[in-house]
Amino acid sequence: MPQIEQISETLTSQVFWLLLFFGLTFVVVGLGMVPKILGTVEMRDNQIAGDLAAAQAARDAANGEEEAWRARENANRAAAQAVIGEAKAKAAAANAAKLAEAQVRLDGKLAEAETAIDAARNSAMAEIESVAAEAARDIVARVAGLAVEPAAAEAAVKEVMAHG
């Protein structure tokens, strides 16, 4: 059969060229391109690892800066609280001094007022005694028709007021 003979001649040639083509393709791709691709992949992996290491170092540095900032902030806050406490203490002392000064002035005015009230009371009592002595003299003169001396009337009024 001629078709089968023809297949064997062409098949051997085609297999030869197929193996030759795949062999060249393997050599070109396997030995030429794959190492370059693997080199690129390895370079990319190294670059990613380096970037990750740099990012971690930056994160660590940022965390250190943040901790330092927080420490400074806490120290500043404590200093501000101390200043506020000191200001409150000074204000309380100033207020206490002003209150004490005002109390001294009020006590002085109160003493003056008490003195004035005592003087007015004594004056009023003296006036009441003199009016009462005069009224007693008038009453005795009208009722008994006797004349009482002013000194005796005043002594009698003083004695009654002292017991009453």
C-alpha positions as CSV (number, residue, x, y, z in Angstrom):
1,M,0.0,0.0,0.0
2,P,1.5,3.2,-1.1
3,Q,-0.2,5.4,1.4
4,I,1.4,3.6,4.3
5,E,4.8,3.8,2.8
6,Q,4.3,7.5,2.3
7,I,3.3,7.9,5.9
8,S,6.5,6.3,7.1
9,E,8.7,8.5,5.0
10,T,6.9,11.7,5.9
11,L,6.4,10.7,9.5
12,T,10.1,10.2,10.1
13,S,10.8,13.5,8.6
14,Q,8.1,15.2,10.5
15,V,9.2,13.6,13.8
16,F,12.7,14.7,13.1
17,W,11.8,18.3,12.5
18,L,9.4,18.2,15.4
19,L,12.1,17.0,17.8
20,L,14.5,19.5,16.3
21,F,12.1,22.4,16.7
22,F,11.1,21.4,20.3
23,G,14.8,20.9,21.1
24,L,15.7,24.4,19.8
25,T,12.6,25.8,21.6
26,F,13.7,24.1,24.8
27,V,17.3,25.4,24.5
28,V,16.1,28.9,23.7
29,V,13.3,29.1,26.2
30,G,14.8,26.8,28.9
31,L,18.4,28.1,28.8
32,G,17.9,31.6,27.6
33,M,14.5,32.9,28.8
34,V,13.8,31.0,32.0
35,P,16.9,32.1,33.8
36,K,16.2,35.7,32.9
37,I,12.6,35.3,34.2
38,L,13.8,33.5,37.3
39,G,16.4,36.3,37.8
40,T,13.6,38.9,37.4
41,V,11.4,37.0,39.9
42,E,14.2,36.7,42.4
43,M,15.1,40.4,42.0
44,R,11.4,41.2,42.5
45,D,11.2,39.0,45.6
46,N,14.4,40.7,47.0
47,Q,13.0,44.1,46.3
48,I,9.7,43.3,48.0
49,A,11.6,41.8,51.0
50,G,13.8,45.0,51.1
51,D,10.7,47.2,50.9
52,L,9.0,45.2,53.6
53,A,12.1,45.5,55.8
54,A,12.3,49.3,55.1
55,A,8.5,49.6,55.9
56,Q,9.0,47.7,59.2
57,A,12.0,49.9,60.1
58,A,9.9,53.0,59.3
59,R,7.1,51.6,61.4
60,D,9.5,50.9,64.3
61,A,10.9,54.4,64.0
62,A,7.4,55.9,63.9
63,N,6.4,53.9,67.0
64,G,9.6,55.2,68.7
65,E,8.8,58.7,67.8
66,E,5.2,58.3,68.9
67,E,6.3,56.9,72.3
68,A,8.7,59.8,72.7
69,W,6.0,62.3,71.8
70,R,3.6,60.6,74.2
71,A,6.2,60.9,77.0
72,R,6.8,64.6,76.2
73,E,3.1,65.1,76.1
74,N,2.6,63.4,79.4
75,A,5.5,65.5,80.9
76,N,4.0,68.7,79.5
77,R,0.5,67.7,80.8
78,A,2.0,67.1,84.3
79,A,3.9,70.4,84.2
80,A,0.7,72.2,83.2
81,Q,-1.2,70.5,86.0
82,A,1.5,71.6,88.4
83,V,1.3,75.2,87.2
84,I,-2.5,75.1,87.5
85,G,-2.3,73.7,91.0
86,E,0.2,76.4,91.9
87,A,-2.0,79.1,90.5
88,K,-5.0,77.7,92.4
89,A,-3.0,77.7,95.6
90,K,-1.8,81.3,95.0
91,A,-5.4,82.4,94.2
92,A,-6.7,80.6,97.4
93,A,-4.0,82.3,99.5
94,A,-4.8,85.7,98.0
95,N,-8.5,85.1,98.5
96,A,-7.8,84.1,102.1
97,A,-5.7,87.2,102.7
98,K,-8.4,89.4,101.2
99,L,-11.1,87.7,103.3
100,A,-9.0,88.2,106.4
101,E,-8.5,91.9,105.6
102,A,-12.2,92.3,104.9
103,Q,-13.0,90.5,108.2
104,V,-10.7,92.8,110.1
105,R,-12.4,95.9,108.5
106,L,-15.8,94.5,109.3
107,D,-14.8,93.7,112.9
108,G,-13.6,97.3,113.3
109,K,-16.8,98.7,111.9
110,L,-18.8,96.3,114.1
111,A,-16.9,97.5,117.2
112,E,-17.5,101.1,116.2
113,A,-21.2,100.4,115.7
114,E,-21.4,98.6,119.1
115,T,-19.7,101.6,120.8
116,A,-22.1,104.0,119.1
117,I,-25.0,101.8,120.1
118,D,-23.8,101.7,123.7
119,A,-23.3,105.5,123.8
120,A,-26.8,106.0,122.3
121,R,-28.2,103.5,124.9
122,N,-26.5,105.3,127.8
123,S,-27.6,108.7,126.4
124,A,-31.2,107.4,126.1
125,M,-31.1,105.9,129.6
126,A,-29.8,109.2,131.0
127,E,-32.5,111.0,129.2
128,I,-35.1,108.5,130.3
129,E,-33.9,109.0,133.9
130,S,-34.1,112.7,133.7
131,V,-37.5,112.6,132.1
132,A,-38.7,110.1,134.7
133,A,-37.3,112.2,137.5
134,E,-39.1,115.3,136.2
135,A,-42.3,113.3,135.7
136,A,-42.1,112.0,139.2
137,R,-41.6,115.5,140.6
138,D,-44.6,116.7,138.6
139,I,-46.8,113.8,139.7
140,V,-45.8,114.2,143.4
141,A,-46.5,118.0,143.2
142,R,-49.9,117.4,141.6
143,V,-51.0,114.5,143.8
144,A,-49.5,115.3,147.2
145,G,-48.9,119.0,146.6
146,L,-45.3,118.6,147.8
147,A,-42.2,120.0,146.2
148,V,-39.5,117.3,145.7
149,E,-36.0,118.4,145.1
150,P,-34.6,117.3,141.7
151,A,-31.7,115.4,143.2
152,A,-34.0,113.3,145.4
153,A,-36.3,112.6,142.4
154,E,-33.3,111.4,140.3
155,A,-32.0,109.2,143.2
156,A,-35.4,107.5,143.5
157,V,-35.7,106.9,139.7
158,K,-32.2,105.5,139.7
159,E,-33.0,103.1,142.5
160,V,-36.2,101.9,140.8
161,M,-34.4,101.4,137.5
162,A,-31.6,99.5,139.1
163,H,-34.0,97.0,140.6
164,G,-36.3,96.9,137.7
